[in-house]
């Protein structure tokens, strides 16, 4: 199979002529944040083999690839074609050509979800309080419950003092208990979207004394208030009464939103089918997923599914099935996805309880499959740590290249290694190794990226290429030292606003609030980011 380039006119014809058209941006995340084609899904080149099967299961789906004015899009399209995707086209001239043609360009990450959140805030008048008000209430000893609806990992990193971790739509399971135990329930996230959606969910379930903390942990920090770090304040399990309340109320909301229910037999048939796009998301917490899940489902807690829809569902017309232990969290996730415009959303009737009752098994673990290879890995087996030591002694003038992310390289790499990210490999190898006869040793953190990079170099004519089995993790586990480095900001690692400093947080909040304005419907305002001139390319 081959991939071809296309003009903007040809791109338009393909996009308008089919229902299932996936648009993938193969540049680095910071490049995507600076500007991208509206509706595109960010899929950096280095992630293609690892994510494409879950993003676009049907290999006959028309896929549009674009990058900048360099060759990355064509290389990515070639990768997809080699993996069996038979209708792949890349945009000639990439995003610069799109801009030059006067087409709309969106800026930021997860823009559709964040714009939707702001529209909900504006249209539903979701109540909120600022950081100063919450701090005063806490000092006065008011009977309030502060709940953090972000992921457990985010909660541990930094949260509002006295907050309990109630991630995602778990908040619905606790709704009745919270209503009985507090005069006011305050929900927070890092910024705005997740707390807006969670607060409105509880309001529609009949909890009227709930408010969002405006601007979340960022707003708290900007108000000069101290965040709590290392908190393990998870709320106790919800009562049976509260769970039953959540099931009843969420079912009514899902029915009103047009969320369907399918049984275990129908879901099993959907998962067994081939040549069809479908998304099956397990909306429980990741730890619950790891303890037992339906084979073929993807761990995606409901709040994350709403906030990051474009990261996981590039084919919007594909059927979506949501799985929970019972149905409450799936019902709420489905309700909001339907309101976001996804046409075909269903929940597994009876949840995992019904699946188990049907006699079907569950799988344990994270459930992530390996990379799609299609014969594109290196012809020679990766070297063990001992063999790599021997290789370095034999080839003292050999070049060691770390093809992982800048963050991974900075945290630890083989002594003497140089960083050459896999997404830029073919475009930059000539500057480091002009001769295809150079001895090369490729590494990465996990041992998964290096074999793919080695295969790419072999196709370019580099014959003396080896890679480290198990990556730098195996190297360190064998007792060998790793070197560290400070590369500075790079385009392959997108930092959250609160990791960029106070001004970045202020700019981000201002940007997010502007998304609900009519002028932002086609081309949102530019988000704050480290300026491209400050980044090493």
N, C-alpha and C positions, 0 to 999 in steps of 0.2 A: 504494500500500500504506500501511496505517496501523498504528500501534503503540498498545497500550492498557495502562492501569494494571491492577494486580490486587492482591487482598488476599493475606495470607499463606496462607490456606486454598486460594485459587486457585493460588498459586505452588506449594504442595505437590502439588496435583493434577496440574499440568503436569509437575513434576519427576519424579513417580512414574509418570506415564503413558507416558513415552517413554524410549528408550535414549539418544538423542543430545540432551542438554539442556545447553547451555552457560550458565554463570553468570558474568557479567561485572560487575566493580566499576569504575564509571567515575569514581570520585573520584581525588584526587591520591595519589601513592605513600605519603606519610607518613600520610595518613588511613587508607589501606589497612593499613599496618603497625600502627596503633593498634588496629584491630579490623575484622574482615571475616567474611562468611559462610563457614564452612568449605568448602573446595573451589573457591572463586571464583578467577577469573583477574583480575589487575589490568590494566585497559585504560583509562587516563585518557582523558577526552573528546578531548583534542588529538591522540591517537594512533589514534583509531578508523578514519579513512579510510586510514591508512597500514598498519594491521596486521590489520584484520578479515578480509581475503581469505585470509590464511595461517592465521589462528586458526580460522576457521569457513568453509571453502571452500564448503560446501553452503548456499545461501541459503534453503533450506526448513527448516533446522535450528531448532527452538524455542530461543529465547534469552531468558534472564532477565537484566534490567538492574536494578541498584540503585545508589543513592547515599546521600546524607543526606536530611534532610527538605526540601531545596531542590529546584529544578526541573532539576538537571543530568541526572538519570536520564531524565526525560521528553524532554528535548532530545536526549540520546544515542539514545534509542529512535527518535525521529523521524528522526535521521540514518541509522540502520540501515534503517529502512523506506524511506527515499528511495534507498538503495543497492540495494534489491531484496530485502532480508531480509523474508520475509512472515509470520514467526511470532515477533514481538518483543513482550515485555511488561515493564513496569517495576513494581517493587514499591512500592506505595503506602506512603508514610511512610518508605521506605528502611531503613537499618540501625537508626535509633532505634526504629522500629516492631518490627523483628525482635528487638531487645534487650528491649523492653517486653513482648513475648509470651513471654519466658523462653527464647528459643532460644539455642543455643550460638553463641559468637562466638570465632573464632580470632584471635590476635594475632601479628604478626611477618610476615616475608616468606619465601616459599618454605618454608612450614611443613611441607607433606607430605614434601618431600625431606629436610629437616633432621631431622624426627622419624624418618624411615626410617634415616638415617645413624646416629642415636643408638641405634636398635634393633639395627642391625647391630653396632655397637660393644659393646652389652650382651650380645647373644645369641651372637656369634661370638668374644667375648673378644679383640678385635683388639689386638695388643700396641702399646704406646706408651711413649715416654720423655718426660720433661719437658725444658724448656729448659736447666736447670742441668746435667743429665746430658749432653746433646749438647755444650754448651759445654766441659765437662770432657773429653769424648772428643776433641774437636778440639784442645784444648790438649795432650793426651797424645800426639797424633799417631797415633791409631788409624786403621786401614785402613777408613774408612767412605766411603760415597757419599751426599751430601745432594742430594735432588732436589726441585724446586719443581714441583708438579703444577697450579698455577694458570695463567692465561693469560699469554702473553709480556708483555703490557702490565703486568700486576700484578707480574711478576717484576722488570721494570725499575724500577717505582716503589719497591719495597722487598722485600728477600728476606733469608733467613738467610745470613750470611757463608759463602762457599765453596759455596753451593748452585748447581746447574746447572738451567737451565730445561728441564723435560721435561713439557710441558703435557698435561693430560687423560689419556686412555688411550694416549698415546704411550709412557707408562711401560711398557706391556706389550711394545712393540716392543724396548725396551732391557732387558727382564727378564733374559735369559740373560747378556748382557754384564755387567750390574750384578752378577749373582750370582758371576761369575768374577773380577770386578775389585775386590770389596770384601768384608770380613768381615761388615759390617752395612750395610744400605741404609735410609736415613732419608728418609721422604717428608713434605713439609710443604705446607700451604696457608695461607690467612689465618686460619682457625679450626679447624674439625673435619671437616666432612662430606666434602670432596673427598679429604682424606688418609686418612680412614677407609676410604672405598670403594676408593681406589687400593691401599692396603696389603692389604686383604682380597682384592682381585683377584690381586695377586702371590702371596699365600699359597695361593690356590686353584689357581694355576698351578704350584705346587710350589716357590716361593721361600720358604724358611722363615726366613731371617735378614733380615727386613724389619720395620720398625717405623714407626709414625706419630709425628710430633712433636706432642705434646699441645698443643692450642690454637694451633698454627701461629705465624705471625708476631706475632699478638697476644700469645700466651703468652710469646714471646721478649722482646717489648718490655716486658711487665708484669714480667718477671724482672729488668728493669734492664739488659738487654743491647742492644747497638747493632745495628740493622739495616743492611744494605748497600743503598745507593741507586745507581741507574743501572747495575746489573749487566747485562752482555750475555753472561753465561755459559751459552750454549746448549750442550747436550751434542752431541758428534759423532754423525753418523748411525749407526744400529744396524747391526750386521753381518748378513750374509745368514743366518748360523746363528741369530742371535737373532730375526730376523724369522720364520724358519721355526718356531722354538720357539713364538713368540706365536701364529702361525696355528693350529698344532696344538692347543695348550692351550686357546685361546679357543674353538675350534670345539667341543671337548668340553663346555665350560661352557655354551655357547649351546644345544647339543643338549639337555643336561640341563634347561635352563630353559624349553624349549619354544619357542625362537626358530626361526621358519621361514626358508627360503631361497627367494627367487624369482629368476627369470632376467630378462635385459634386456627380453625381449618383454613379460613380465607387468608390469614396472615402467613401460614405455612406455605400455602400455594403461591402467594406473592413472592416470598423469599426463595422458593425453589425455581421460580420462573427465570428465563434468560431472555435477553434482547428487549428488556424494558427498563426504563428509569423508575426507580422508587427509592424512597428514603424511609428507613425504619429507625426511629430514635427512641432510646431508653431515657426517659426524662427524670429518672431518680438521681440521687447523688452518685458520684463516681465510685465511692466505696461500696455502695449497694450494688452497683453494676458489676464490680469485680467479684463480689461474692456469688453471683449467679445471674446470667442474662441469656436472652435468646440469641443463638448463633446467627450472625449476620446483622444484628442490630448495632447501632453506634451510640456510645455514651454521650449524651448531650442534655444536661439538666435544663428544665424548661425555661428558666430565666435567660440562660445563655442562648437557647434556640431563638428566643424573641430578639435579644440584643444583637446576635451575630448571625442572623438568618442568611445574609449574603455569603458568609464564609462556608456554609454547609449545603445550601440549596440553590445551585446555579441554574438548574432546570426547574423553573417555577411551576410548570404545568404538571410535573411529576407527582404521583400520589405520595402523600406523607402519612405514615402510621406512627402513632405515639404510644409508648408502652410505659406503664407504671405498675407498682405492686397491686394497686386497686385501679382507680380511675381518676382521682381528684386532680393530681398534678398534670396528668395527660389532658384532662378536660380543659383546664385553664390554659395550658400551652396551646392546645388546638383552637380555643376561642380567640386568642390573640393572633395566631397565625392566619386564621380566617379573616380577621379584621384587617390584617396587613395585606390581604388580597390573594393569598394562596388558595387556589380553587378547589383542591381535593385533599381534605384533611380528615383523618379518622383516628379513633382510639381503639386499642385492643379491649373489647368488651370483657369485663371481669379481670383485666390486667394479668399479671403473672400468676395469680392464683388460679385463674381459669386455664392458663397455658399448662401449668403443672397438673391440674386436674384432668386435662386431656391426655395425660401420659407422656407428654413430650419433655425432653431433657433440657437442662440449662447448662451453659458453658461458664467456666470460671475464668478469672483474669481480666485483663484490659481489653482483649478482643481486637487488638490491632493486628492486621495482617502485615506481611512483609511487602517488599517492593515488587511491582511488576517488572519483570526483566526482559522477556522476549529474546533471550540469547544475547543481551547487551552487557553482560558482566565480563570481567577479564577472563582471558583464556587460561591463565595460570592460577593456581590456588593461592589465596592470601598466605602471607608468611606468618609463622608464629613469632612470639616475642623473641625467642632464642634465635630463630632464623633472621629476624630483623637486626639483632645485635651483630650477627655474623655478616649480614649484608653491609652494614655500616663500616665494618672493619675492612671488608673486601673492596668496597666502593667508596673510599674516603672522599673522593671528589663528586660523589653522587649528590643529587638534589632531593631534599626531603620537603614535601609539600603537604600542608594541612588544608584539606578542601572543605572543612566544616564552616560554621558561622563564625563571625568575628567574636561573639561572646564566648563560644566554645574555645576558640584559639586563645583568647585572652586568659581564660581560666586555667588552661593547661595544654601544652603541646610538646612534642618531642624536642629535646634541645637541638637547636640549629635549624629547626623547621621554618619555612616561610609560609605565609598565609596566601592562598589562592582559592577563593570561594568557588565552589563547583558551578554556581550559576554563571560565572564569568570565565570558566576554565578555557574553553576553546579560543576565546577572544584575547586572553592574556598570557597563555602559555609561551607564546613565541618570544615575549620579552624576557622571560626567565630561563627558557631552554630553547634557544634558537636552533640547536641541532637536534634532530629526531633520534640521534644516537646517544643522547645523554641518559645516564642511569637515573631513574626516578623512583622514589619511594613515596607512596601516597598514604596519608592517614586521615582519620576523623575521630570523633569521640566514640561512636558506637561500633564502627566497622562496617556500617551499611552504605555510607556515601562513597567511600574510597573505591570499592570495586566498580561502581558505576562510572566514576571519574576515570579509573584505569582503562575501562573498556572504551570510553570516548577518546582517550589519548591514543590507544591502539588503532582506532579507526582513522586517526590523523597521521598515522605512520610511526608513532613512538613505539618501539618494540621492547625497549629495556625498562619496562614498567612493573613495579611490584606494589603491593599494598599490605598493610598490617592487619592481620586477623584480630577481630575484637576491639580494634581501635586503641585510642589512648587509655581507655578504661582498663583494657587488658594489660597494657604497658605498666600502668600505675599499680594494678593488682599484683603484678609480678615483682613489685618492690623497686621499680625504677622511677627516678625523679622526672617530673615534668617541669618545663619552663613556663613562665607566665609572661604576659605582655599587656601593655596599655595601648590599644590602637586608636582610641578616641572614637567619636560617633561614626557609625557606618550605616549605609542604607539597608543592610540586611537585618538589622535589629531595630524595631520600632518601639521606642520607650513610651510608657504611659506619661500623660502630662505631669503627674505628681513625681515622676522620676526626672523631670527636666527643670524643675525649679518653680518658684512662685509666679513669675510672669507667665510661664507656659500654662499654669493652672488657670490664671485669670483669663488669658486669651482663649483657652479651650472652652471655658464655661460661657464666655461671650459668644463664641462661635456656635456652640450647641443651641443656645437660646434663639439664635437667628434662623435656625433651620425651619422653624414653623412659619416664617414669614412667606407670603406668596411669591416674593421675588426669588426665594431659594428653591422653588419647586423644581426648576430645571437645572440650575447651576448653583449649588450651595456656596456660601462664603468660604473663603480659604481658611483652613484650620491652622492653628499654631503648629510650628514644627521647627526643628533645628534647620536653619537655612542651608540650602544645598552647598553654598560656598564654604560652610563650616565642616562639611563632611568630606572624607577621603573617598574618592571613587575608585 
